[in-house]
């Protein structure tokens, strides 16, 4: 299995694990990327639809990401029944660091 894409991903994840940062599940990472890389506003319901999972699944992932300071929940001022999922400075920094891991592996593979 000498697939370059798999080795690239393995090396990226290896750098991430060695960084000492909290391990995120694929679901948590996908949720984080959706909030940061797609236009908002983001709601639990909307994120659940995009991931094709239930709202409680998104809520559990948000609990972890909120505890880490990567995302935060905010009440929708226009409709108090809605909870919006918002970006944070810590989350942006985490993704910038992760992007650097990817860029470093890309450069090493070239």
PASEBA-1860 file (N, C-alpha, C; in nm, 3 decimals):
! residues 110
1> XXXXXXXX> 0.083/-0.119/0.000/0.000/0.000/0.000/0.087/0.125/0.000 ~ 0.146/0.154/-0.110/0.233/0.270/-0.118/0.162/0.393/-0.171 ~ 0.031/0.400/-0.155/-0.047/0.511/-0.208/0.002/0.643/-0.150 ~ 0.035/0.736/-0.236/0.088/0.865/-0.194/-0.013/0.944/-0.111 ~ -0.139/0.943/-0.149/-0.240/1.018/-0.075/-0.255/0.966/0.067 ~ -0.252/0.834/0.083/-0.264/0.777/0.218/-0.141/0.808/0.302 ~ -0.022/0.799/0.243/0.100/0.834/0.316/0.100/0.982/0.355 ~ 0.055/1.066/0.264/0.046/1.209/0.291/-0.047/1.234/0.411
9> XXXXXXXX> -0.164/1.170/0.410/-0.260/1.189/0.517/-0.205/1.131/0.648 ~ -0.141/1.015/0.642/-0.080/0.955/0.761/0.022/1.049/0.822 ~ 0.110/1.105/0.741/0.213/1.195/0.791/0.154/1.323/0.848 ~ 0.049/1.372/0.787/-0.018/1.491/0.839/-0.078/1.461/0.977 ~ -0.147/1.350/0.987/-0.207/1.313/1.116/-0.100/1.282/1.220 ~ 0.010/1.224/1.178/0.120/1.197/1.270/0.173/1.327/1.329 ~ 0.193/1.427/1.246/0.238/1.557/1.295/0.138/1.619/1.390 ~ 0.012/1.602/1.359/-0.095/1.654/1.444/-0.096/1.585/1.580
17> XXXXXXXX> -0.087/1.453/1.581/-0.086/1.378/1.706/0.036/1.416/1.790 ~ 0.151/1.430/1.727/0.273/1.467/1.798/0.268/1.608/1.854 ~ 0.180/1.691/1.801/0.171/1.830/1.845/0.117/1.843/1.987 ~ 0.053/1.738/2.034/-0.005/1.744/2.168/-0.141/1.810/2.172 ~ -0.192/1.851/2.058/-0.326/1.911/2.053/-0.430/1.803/2.080 ~ -0.549/1.842/2.125/-0.654/1.743/2.148/-0.690/1.668/2.020 ~ -0.709/1.538/2.034/-0.750/1.458/1.919/-0.897/1.486/1.889 ~ -0.927/1.511/1.764/-1.064/1.530/1.720/-1.107/1.409/1.638
25> XXXXXXXX> -1.234/1.372/1.651/-1.287/1.267/1.567/-1.307/1.323/1.427 ~ -1.328/1.235/1.330/-1.357/1.282/1.194/-1.484/1.367/1.193 ~ -1.582/1.328/1.272/-1.706/1.404/1.278/-1.682/1.544/1.334 ~ -1.604/1.552/1.442/-1.574/1.683/1.501/-1.496/1.771/1.404 ~ -1.397/1.712/1.336/-1.317/1.790/1.240/-1.404/1.837/1.125 ~ -1.492/1.751/1.076/-1.581/1.789/0.966/-1.673/1.902/1.008 ~ -1.727/1.892/1.127/-1.814/1.998/1.179/-1.739/2.130/1.189 ~ -1.619/2.124/1.242/-1.536/2.243/1.254/-1.510/2.306/1.117
33> XXXXXXXX> -1.473/2.223/1.021/-1.445/2.273/0.886/-1.571/2.330/0.820 ~ -1.685/2.267/0.841/-1.809/2.321/0.786/-1.836/2.462/0.838 ~ -1.818/2.482/0.967/-1.847/2.613/1.027/-1.747/2.718/0.978 ~ -1.622/2.680/0.960/-1.520/2.778/0.921/-1.510/2.800/0.770 ~ -1.547/2.700/0.692/-1.522/2.710/0.548/-1.647/2.725/0.463 ~ -1.765/2.723/0.523/-1.888/2.746/0.447/-1.962/2.864/0.506 ~ -2.033/2.938/0.422/-2.103/3.056/0.472/-2.210/3.021/0.575 ~ -2.223/3.104/0.677/-2.324/3.085/0.781/-2.444/3.171/0.755
41> XXXXXXXX> -2.530/3.185/0.849/-2.518/3.135/0.985/-2.540/2.983/0.990 ~ -2.482/2.922/1.093/-2.490/2.777/1.111/-2.577/2.746/1.232 ~ -2.669/2.655/1.213/-2.753/2.608/1.323/-2.727/2.460/1.343 ~ -2.764/2.410/1.460/-2.750/2.267/1.487/-2.830/2.188/1.384 ~ -2.950/2.231/1.358/-3.035/2.162/1.260/-2.970/2.161/1.121 ~ -2.920/2.276/1.078/-2.857/2.284/0.946/-2.732/2.199/0.936 ~ -2.651/2.198/1.040/-2.530/2.117/1.041/-2.564/1.968/1.041 ~ -2.668/1.931/1.115/-2.712/1.791/1.116/-2.756/1.748/0.976
49> XXXXXXXX> -2.826/1.835/0.907/-2.869/1.804/0.770/-2.750/1.787/0.677 ~ -2.652/1.876/0.687/-2.534/1.867/0.601/-2.456/1.738/0.627 ~ -2.445/1.700/0.754/-2.372/1.578/0.789/-2.456/1.452/0.772 ~ -2.586/1.471/0.755/-2.682/1.360/0.747/-2.677/1.274/0.874 ~ -2.681/1.343/0.988/-2.685/1.278/1.119/-2.795/1.347/1.200 ~ -2.824/1.293/1.317/-2.927/1.353/1.403/-2.872/1.476/1.476 ~ -2.963/1.559/1.524/-2.922/1.677/1.601/-2.846/1.640/1.727 ~ -2.884/1.533/1.800/-2.805/1.497/1.918/-2.660/1.462/1.886
57> XXXXXXXX> -2.636/1.405/1.769/-2.498/1.374/1.727/-2.419/1.502/1.713 ~ -2.479/1.602/1.650/-2.412/1.732/1.633/-2.394/1.797/1.770 ~ -2.493/1.789/1.856/-2.483/1.849/1.989/-2.366/1.790/2.067 ~ -2.348/1.658/2.062/-2.236/1.596/2.133/-2.102/1.646/2.079 ~ -2.091/1.654/1.947/-1.967/1.704/1.887/-1.945/1.850/1.926 ~ -2.052/1.929/1.925/-2.042/2.070/1.965/-2.001/2.085/2.111 ~ -2.048/1.994/2.196/-2.009/2.000/2.336/-1.858/1.992/2.350 ~ -1.798/1.898/2.279/-1.653/1.882/2.283/-1.582/2.003/2.223
65> XXXXXXXX> -1.627/2.047/2.106/-1.563/2.159/2.039/-1.579/2.289/2.117 ~ -1.690/2.303/2.187/-1.711/2.421/2.272/-1.619/2.417/2.394 ~ -1.606/2.299/2.453/-1.518/2.284/2.569/-1.374/2.318/2.531 ~ -1.333/2.280/2.411/-1.199/2.311/2.363/-1.183/2.458/2.324 ~ -1.295/2.527/2.311/-1.292/2.669/2.272/-1.283/2.690/2.122 ~ -1.314/2.586/2.043/-1.303/2.595/1.897/-1.430/2.649/1.832 ~ -1.544/2.631/1.897/-1.672/2.683/1.850/-1.749/2.733/1.971 ~ -1.849/2.816/1.946/-1.936/2.860/2.055/-2.079/2.867/2.007
73> XXXXXXXX> -2.169/2.849/2.101/-2.312/2.861/2.071/-2.357/3.001/2.108 ~ -2.447/3.055/2.023/-2.505/3.187/2.050/-2.653/3.183/2.017 ~ -2.733/3.249/2.096/-2.877/3.259/2.066/-2.895/3.348/1.945 ~ -2.984/3.307/1.857/-3.020/3.387/1.740/-3.108/3.502/1.788 ~ -3.060/3.624/1.773/-3.136/3.740/1.821/-3.268/3.757/1.745 ~ -3.271/3.713/1.619/-3.393/3.726/1.540/-3.498/3.622/1.579 ~ -3.453/3.505/1.623/-3.544/3.397/1.663/-3.480/3.325/1.781 ~ -3.521/3.359/1.900/-3.459/3.308/2.023/-3.465/3.155/2.035
81> XXXXXXXX> -3.549/3.090/1.953/-3.556/2.944/1.958/-3.434/2.880/1.892 ~ -3.369/2.952/1.804/-3.253/2.898/1.732/-3.123/2.923/1.808 ~ -3.035/2.826/1.799/-2.900/2.840/1.853/-2.806/2.840/1.734 ~ -2.726/2.945/1.725/-2.629/2.955/1.617/-2.493/2.902/1.664 ~ -2.420/2.845/1.573/-2.286/2.794/1.602/-2.188/2.893/1.540 ~ -2.100/2.947/1.623/-2.011/3.054/1.579/-1.864/3.015/1.595 ~ -1.782/3.077/1.514/-1.637/3.058/1.518/-1.578/3.127/1.641 ~ -1.458/3.083/1.679/-1.383/3.148/1.786/-1.239/3.170/1.742
89> XXXXXXXX> -1.170/3.253/1.815/-1.028/3.277/1.786/-0.947/3.148/1.804 ~ -0.978/3.069/1.909/-0.906/2.943/1.932/-0.929/2.844/1.819 ~ -1.051/2.839/1.769/-1.081/2.749/1.658/-1.008/2.789/1.532 ~ -1.004/2.919/1.506/-0.931/2.968/1.388/-0.783/2.936/1.399 ~ -0.727/2.952/1.518/-0.586/2.922/1.540/-0.559/2.772/1.523 ~ -0.648/2.690/1.576/-0.633/2.546/1.560/-0.628/2.509/1.412 ~ -0.721/2.563/1.332/-0.725/2.529/1.189/-0.604/2.586/1.115 ~ -0.557/2.702/1.153/-0.435/2.756/1.092/-0.316/2.664/1.119
97> XXXXXXXX> -0.306/2.616/1.243/-0.198/2.523/1.279/-0.211/2.393/1.202 ~ -0.333/2.342/1.190/-0.355/2.218/1.116/-0.320/2.237/0.969 ~ -0.354/2.353/0.915/-0.319/2.383/0.776/-0.167/2.383/0.758 ~ -0.094/2.430/0.858/0.052/2.428/0.853/0.107/2.285/0.851 ~ 0.044/2.196/0.927/0.083/2.054/0.921/0.066/2.002/0.779 ~ -0.048/2.035/0.718/-0.075/1.988/0.582/0.027/2.047/0.485 ~ 0.054/2.177/0.497/0.149/2.243/0.407/0.290/2.184/0.424 ~ 0.328/2.154/0.547/0.458/2.095/0.573/0.471/1.957/0.510
105> XXXXXX> 0.367/1.879/0.520/0.369/1.746/0.458/0.368/1.756/0.306 ~ 0.296/1.852/0.253/0.294/1.873/0.108/0.433/1.906/0.058 ~ 0.501/1.995/0.131/0.638/2.035/0.092/0.735/1.916/0.103 ~ 0.719/1.837/0.207/0.807/1.720/0.225/0.783/1.615/0.118 ~ 0.659/1.605/0.072/0.626/1.505/-0.030/0.671/1.547/-0.170 ~ 0.691/1.676/-0.188/0.728/1.728/-0.322/0.872/1.702/-0.357
END
